[in-house]
Amino acid sequence: MQFLSDNAAAVHPKVWDAMRAADGPQPPYDNDGLSQGLDAAFSALFGRPCAAIWTATGTSANCLALAAMVPPHGGVLCHREAHIETDECGAPGFYTHGAKLILLEGEGAKLAPGTIDAGLAAIRKDVHQVQPQALSITQASEYGRCYRPHEMAALAATADRHGLGLHVDGARFGNAVAFLGCPPWQACQGAAALSFGFVKNGGMGAEALVLFDQGLADLVRLRRKRAGHLQSKGRFMAAQILAMLDGDLWLENARAANLAAAALAAAAGGRLMHPVEANEVFLVLSDAERAALRGQGFSFYDWGPAGARIVTAWNSDPDHVAALAQAISAL
């Protein structure tokens, strides 16, 4: 019974169907009809003109965006537990040719305007110190916490006041929108770039980098090619994304994953490390308790010396969820 990661979940059948339907002769290198249809699809979703570019991984989506926003001598403000800091093997520095990540604190891996103001106040405005050019946040955060629309608006205003571009790492953007119940644009308002995750939510191997600035989109297309990420048969990636957008499948899948996580949260009681707002559940568990759950057939990752991270997915088996909830309650 697998609760390791939503990355381990199955590919949605509609995604496979869309990829099969995309087979056959098509112009390569973004000149196919599916790839060229992404801009219109995402512009309709967000209710404003934008450009959408497929990428193979969330890391490449994040880093291509930051490379277009930040020069090598610049910096990116982010949470100290942001994915770009802890789980991308230095890729942001590689793609930006040396830009520095400037780490800030915040409860639940979220940033607040006051923290950003204080972090910037500590940086001298001279040639000897790295000058931040961008702010990167994660929606939902690395602890499954969601920025409410008013929080997004405040962060966007703070970034604008300081002349920072705003990047949103949306590896679990669908889960955030499902929890918030707001239009997608409100969950990333003010962003210049959004890494819109699909792989964790039923996709096979495609993410969308959504750019609300055409100038950034032009830069990203060049940088994607230079980085070796421009696939000749990109129609198969575009097909996945369009299949997920069709009928709001991305949102339906995210709601299913969130619902499973909520059932586990209800069983966890005082063991919860963080409120459950998306599809990640962080629990306080002893070594013996973790062993007991694994002995019953549940797989999950340890989280520190006395905790566990349990992740649900769009296709989490309801019987497995119910069994895990019962097992947690019985500890």
N, C-alpha and C positions, 0 to 999 in steps of 0.2 A: 504494500500500500504506500504509494509514492507521494511524499510531500516535500521533496528536496527543493524543487524549483519549478516555476512555470516554464522555464526553458526546456524542461524534460517532457512537457505535455505533447500530446499528439497534434498533428497538423489538421486543421478543420477540413472536412471533405469538400466544402465549396472552394477552398483554396486549391486543392489538387485538381478539381474539375476546371477551374479557371486556367491553371497552368497547362493542362492538356488541350484546352480550347485555343490557347495561344500558339500551339505548334503550327508548323508550316512556314513557308517563305515569308519573311518580313524584312524591311530595311533595318540594318544594325545601328548601334550606337545612338540610341535615343530618337531615332527617326521613325520608329514604328508607331502605329496609332495608339497603342496602350500607353506607352511612355509619354507621348505627347498629350494624352488625355488627363494626366495627373494634375496639371495646373488648374484646369477647370473643375475637376472633382473636389480638390481641396479648397478652391475659392468658394465653391458652393457650400462646403461644410462650415467654413469659418465666416462666411458672409462678407468677404472682402477679397480683393485681388491678392494672390500670393503665387509663389512658384513652389513646386514640389519635385524633389529629386530623389530617386530611389538610391539606397545604399545597401550593402550586404550585411552590415553589422551596426549595432548601436554605438560602438566605439568610433567607427568611421563617421557616423552621422554627427556625433558630438564634436569630434576633432576637426572635421572639415568645416563645421560652422565656426568654431573658435579660431581656426587658422584664417578664415576670411575676415574675422572681426578684430583680431589682435595681432600687432606686429611682433617680431622676435624680441624686441626690447620691452614689450609691455607685460601686463599681468592680468590674471583672471581671478576675481574674488569668488570664492566658493566655500561651502561648508567643509570642515576638516574630514568629514566622513562621506563627502560626495563621491560618487562612482568615478568621476574623472581623476580623483586623487588616490583612491584606495584600490581600484580594480581595473585600471587600464594600462598598467605596466609602463607608465611614462609616455603613453601615446600623445597626450596633449602637447607636451614639450617637443616631441618628435615632429608632429604635424605643423606646429607653429614655429619650428626652428628655434626654440629656446624660451618662449614666453613662460613666465612664472605663475604657478598657482599660489594665490595668497589665501591662507586658510583662516576661516572664522568659526566661531562657536554658535550653537543654537540648539534649543531643546527639540528632540525628535528629528534631528538632522535638517531642521528648517532655519532659514535666516530671517531676521527682522530688520526693518529700516534703521533702528537705533544701533544695532550691531554693525551694520554696513557703514553708517556715519562714523562710528568710533574707529573702525578699522582704517578708514580712509584718513581720518584725522591724525593717525599715527605715522602716516607716510609723508615725508618731506617732499615738497614740490621742487626738487632739484635733480640735476643730472645723475646724482649718485645713487638714487633709489628707483626701483622699478615702479612705473606709473600704471595703475590699473586702467584697462580699456574696456573690460567686460565684466558682467556679473552673470554667474551660472548658478541656477537652482534646479532642483529635481522635483518633478510633479508626477506621481506621488513620491515623497522623499524615500531615502534609503531605509527608513523605519516605517514606511507605509503611511506616513502622515500627509495630509493634503492641504495645500494652500487654498483658503477660501477666496472667492472673487475679490472681496475687499482687501485681503492680504496681497493678492496679486497686483491690484491697483496701487497699493501703497509701495510695493517693491518697484513697480514700473516707474512711479513718480520719483522714487529715490534714485534709481538708475539714471533717469533723464536729468535730474538735478545735478548729478555728478558727471554727466557726459559719458555714461557707460552704456554699451550695448547689452541687451538682456537676452541670454540664451536659456532655454528651458530644456532640460534633459527629461524627455517624456517616455522613458522606457516602459513605464506603467501609466501613461497618460490616460488610456481608456479606463483604467480602474479609478483614477482620480475623478474623471468626468462622471462615471457611474455613481460614485459616492456623493459628489457635490450636487448632482442633478441640475446642473447649469448648462447653458449652451457652451460648446467647446471653446469658443473664443474667450469666454470669461475665465476659463481655467489657465489661459496662457496670455492674458491681455498685456499689451505693452512689449511682448517679446519681438525681437528682430529675427530670431531663429528658434524653431521647435524641432527637436528630435522625436518624432512620433513613432512610438514602438508598436510593432505588430508581431514580432517573433514570439514574445511571451504570451500573446493573446490569441494564438491560433494560426499564426503565419508559419511559413516554412523557412524562409531565409531572406527576408526583405524588410527594411525599415524605410520610413519616409523622412527626409529632411525638408521641413516646410520653412520657407523663407518669405518674410513679409516685406522684404526690401529687394527689388529686382537687381540692384547693384551687387548685393551679396550673392544672389543666385548666379550671376555671371561669373563671379570669382570662384564660387564653389564648383561650378562645372569644370573650370580649368584645373582647379586643385584636385578634383576627383580623378581626372585623367592622369595628372602628374603623379598621383599616389598609386596608380595602378588599379583603381577601383571602377573604371568605366568598362562594364562588361558589354561585349558585342551583342549578346542576346538578352539585353535588359528587359525585353518584353515579358519574360517569365517572372521578373521581379515586380514589374508594374502590374501584371495580372494578379499577383497575390494581393497587392495593396488595394486594387480596385474591387476585388472580390470581398475584401474585408469591409470596405466602405459601403458596398451595395446593401441596401436595406438596413444599414447600421449594424452589421454583424459584429463589428469591433466593439460596439457598446453592449450588445446582447451577451457576447462572450465575457466581457469585463464584469457585467452584473452577475453572471453565474459564478465567477471566481470570487467576487466579493461576498456573495451570499454564503458560499461554503466557508469562507474565513469568518464571517459573522457567527456562524453556528459553532465554530471552534472557540471563538472568543467568549461566547455565552457560557461555554462549559469550563472556561479557564478561571473565571473569577479573579481572585487576588493574585494569581500568577502572572497576569499580563504586565509586561514591561512598558508597553505603549498602548494607547487606544488603537483599536483596529479600525482603520478607515479605508483600507484597500484590500489586498489579498495576501498580506503578510501578517503572521501572528508570531510575536516574540514572547516567550514564556520563561519564567524562572523555574528551572528544573535541576535537581541534584544529579550527580553521576548515576546514582542508583535508579532514579526515576527515568532518566534517559535510557538507561539499559533496559528497564522494564518495558518501556514503550517499544523499543527496538525488538525486544524479545517477542512481542505480540505481532511483529511484522510491519511496523511503521518506520519509514525512512525519512530523515530530516537532518538538517545540519546543526551541529553544536554552535552556540553563540556565546563565546566567552567561557569562563570556567564554570558558570552555573546557569546556563541558559540554553535555549534552543530557538531556531527560526523554522517556522512551519509555513510553507507557501502552497496556496491552493491555485487551481488553474480553471480554465474555461470548461474543461471536461472532467473535473474531479468527480470520482464515483460517489454518489450520495451515500451508498452503503459504507464506503471507506471513511467518509467524513463523519457519519454517525458513529461508526466504531471508534474512531479516534476521539471524538467528543466524549464518548462514554468512558474510554480508557483514561483520558485526562481527568474527568470527574472522579474516577475511582482511585486516583493516586493518593 
